[in-house]
Amino acid sequence: MKAIYPGSFDPITNGHLDIIKRSVKLFDELVVVVMENDHKSRVFSPEERIDMIRETTKDLDSKICVDYYAGLIVDYCNIKNIYTIVRGLRALSDFDFEFQFALTNRKLNEKVDCVMLMTSGEYSYVSSSTVRIIAAHGGDTSFMVPKYVEKKLKENYQKGEVE
Ligand code: ADP
């Protein structure tokens, strides 16, 4: 069975990677899809986010592929003919959003179902938004993101490309 793991991945964190590593054990193929999220201010371009996911997952498994989609995830599911969506759950605060996400997508396309993986304890507080805040102030993000992402964050902030 194949699955899709959608998210903004702005940037990919160790928490996302944990979900990816665990998902490839459950599914024959995992498509990690970079989506646009209007509610979040974007820091990295889709190309940069794809590059960071590719670079940090390249040694993991050949069953992972990375893509970008600017539309609705249910439409992407139809294009790919994959109807299982993986999502990660950190704390109770994620539940409300993920509950809405799952039910709305199933309403839009009844073939679509979500599989929720509980975060691993050590990543329960890790989020892209926290990483962005720490990096914006020159703080240490090494315990939240892979080395390659840490480097990209530094480069971006040094160039003044990130707010
Ligand atoms: P974020 O919420 O960090 O901005 P995304 O929108 O890219 O990240 O999230 C994609 C999916 O990954 C969501 O289901 C989100 O709940 C999940 N996720 C994000 N960070 C973690 C984490 N540390 N542990 C488990 N799941 C996570």
Boltz pocket constraint, residues with backbone or C-beta under 6 A from the ligand:
constraints:
  - pocket:
      binder: B
      contacts: [[A, 6], [A, 7], [A, 8], [A, 9], [A, 10], [A, 13], [A, 14], [A, 15], [A, 16], [A, 19], [A, 86], [A, 87], [A, 88], [A, 89], [A, 90], [A, 94], [A, 98], [A, 117], [A, 118], [A, 119], [A, 120], [A, 123], [A, 124], [A, 125], [A, 126], [A, 127], [A, 128], [A, 129]]
      max_distance: 6.0
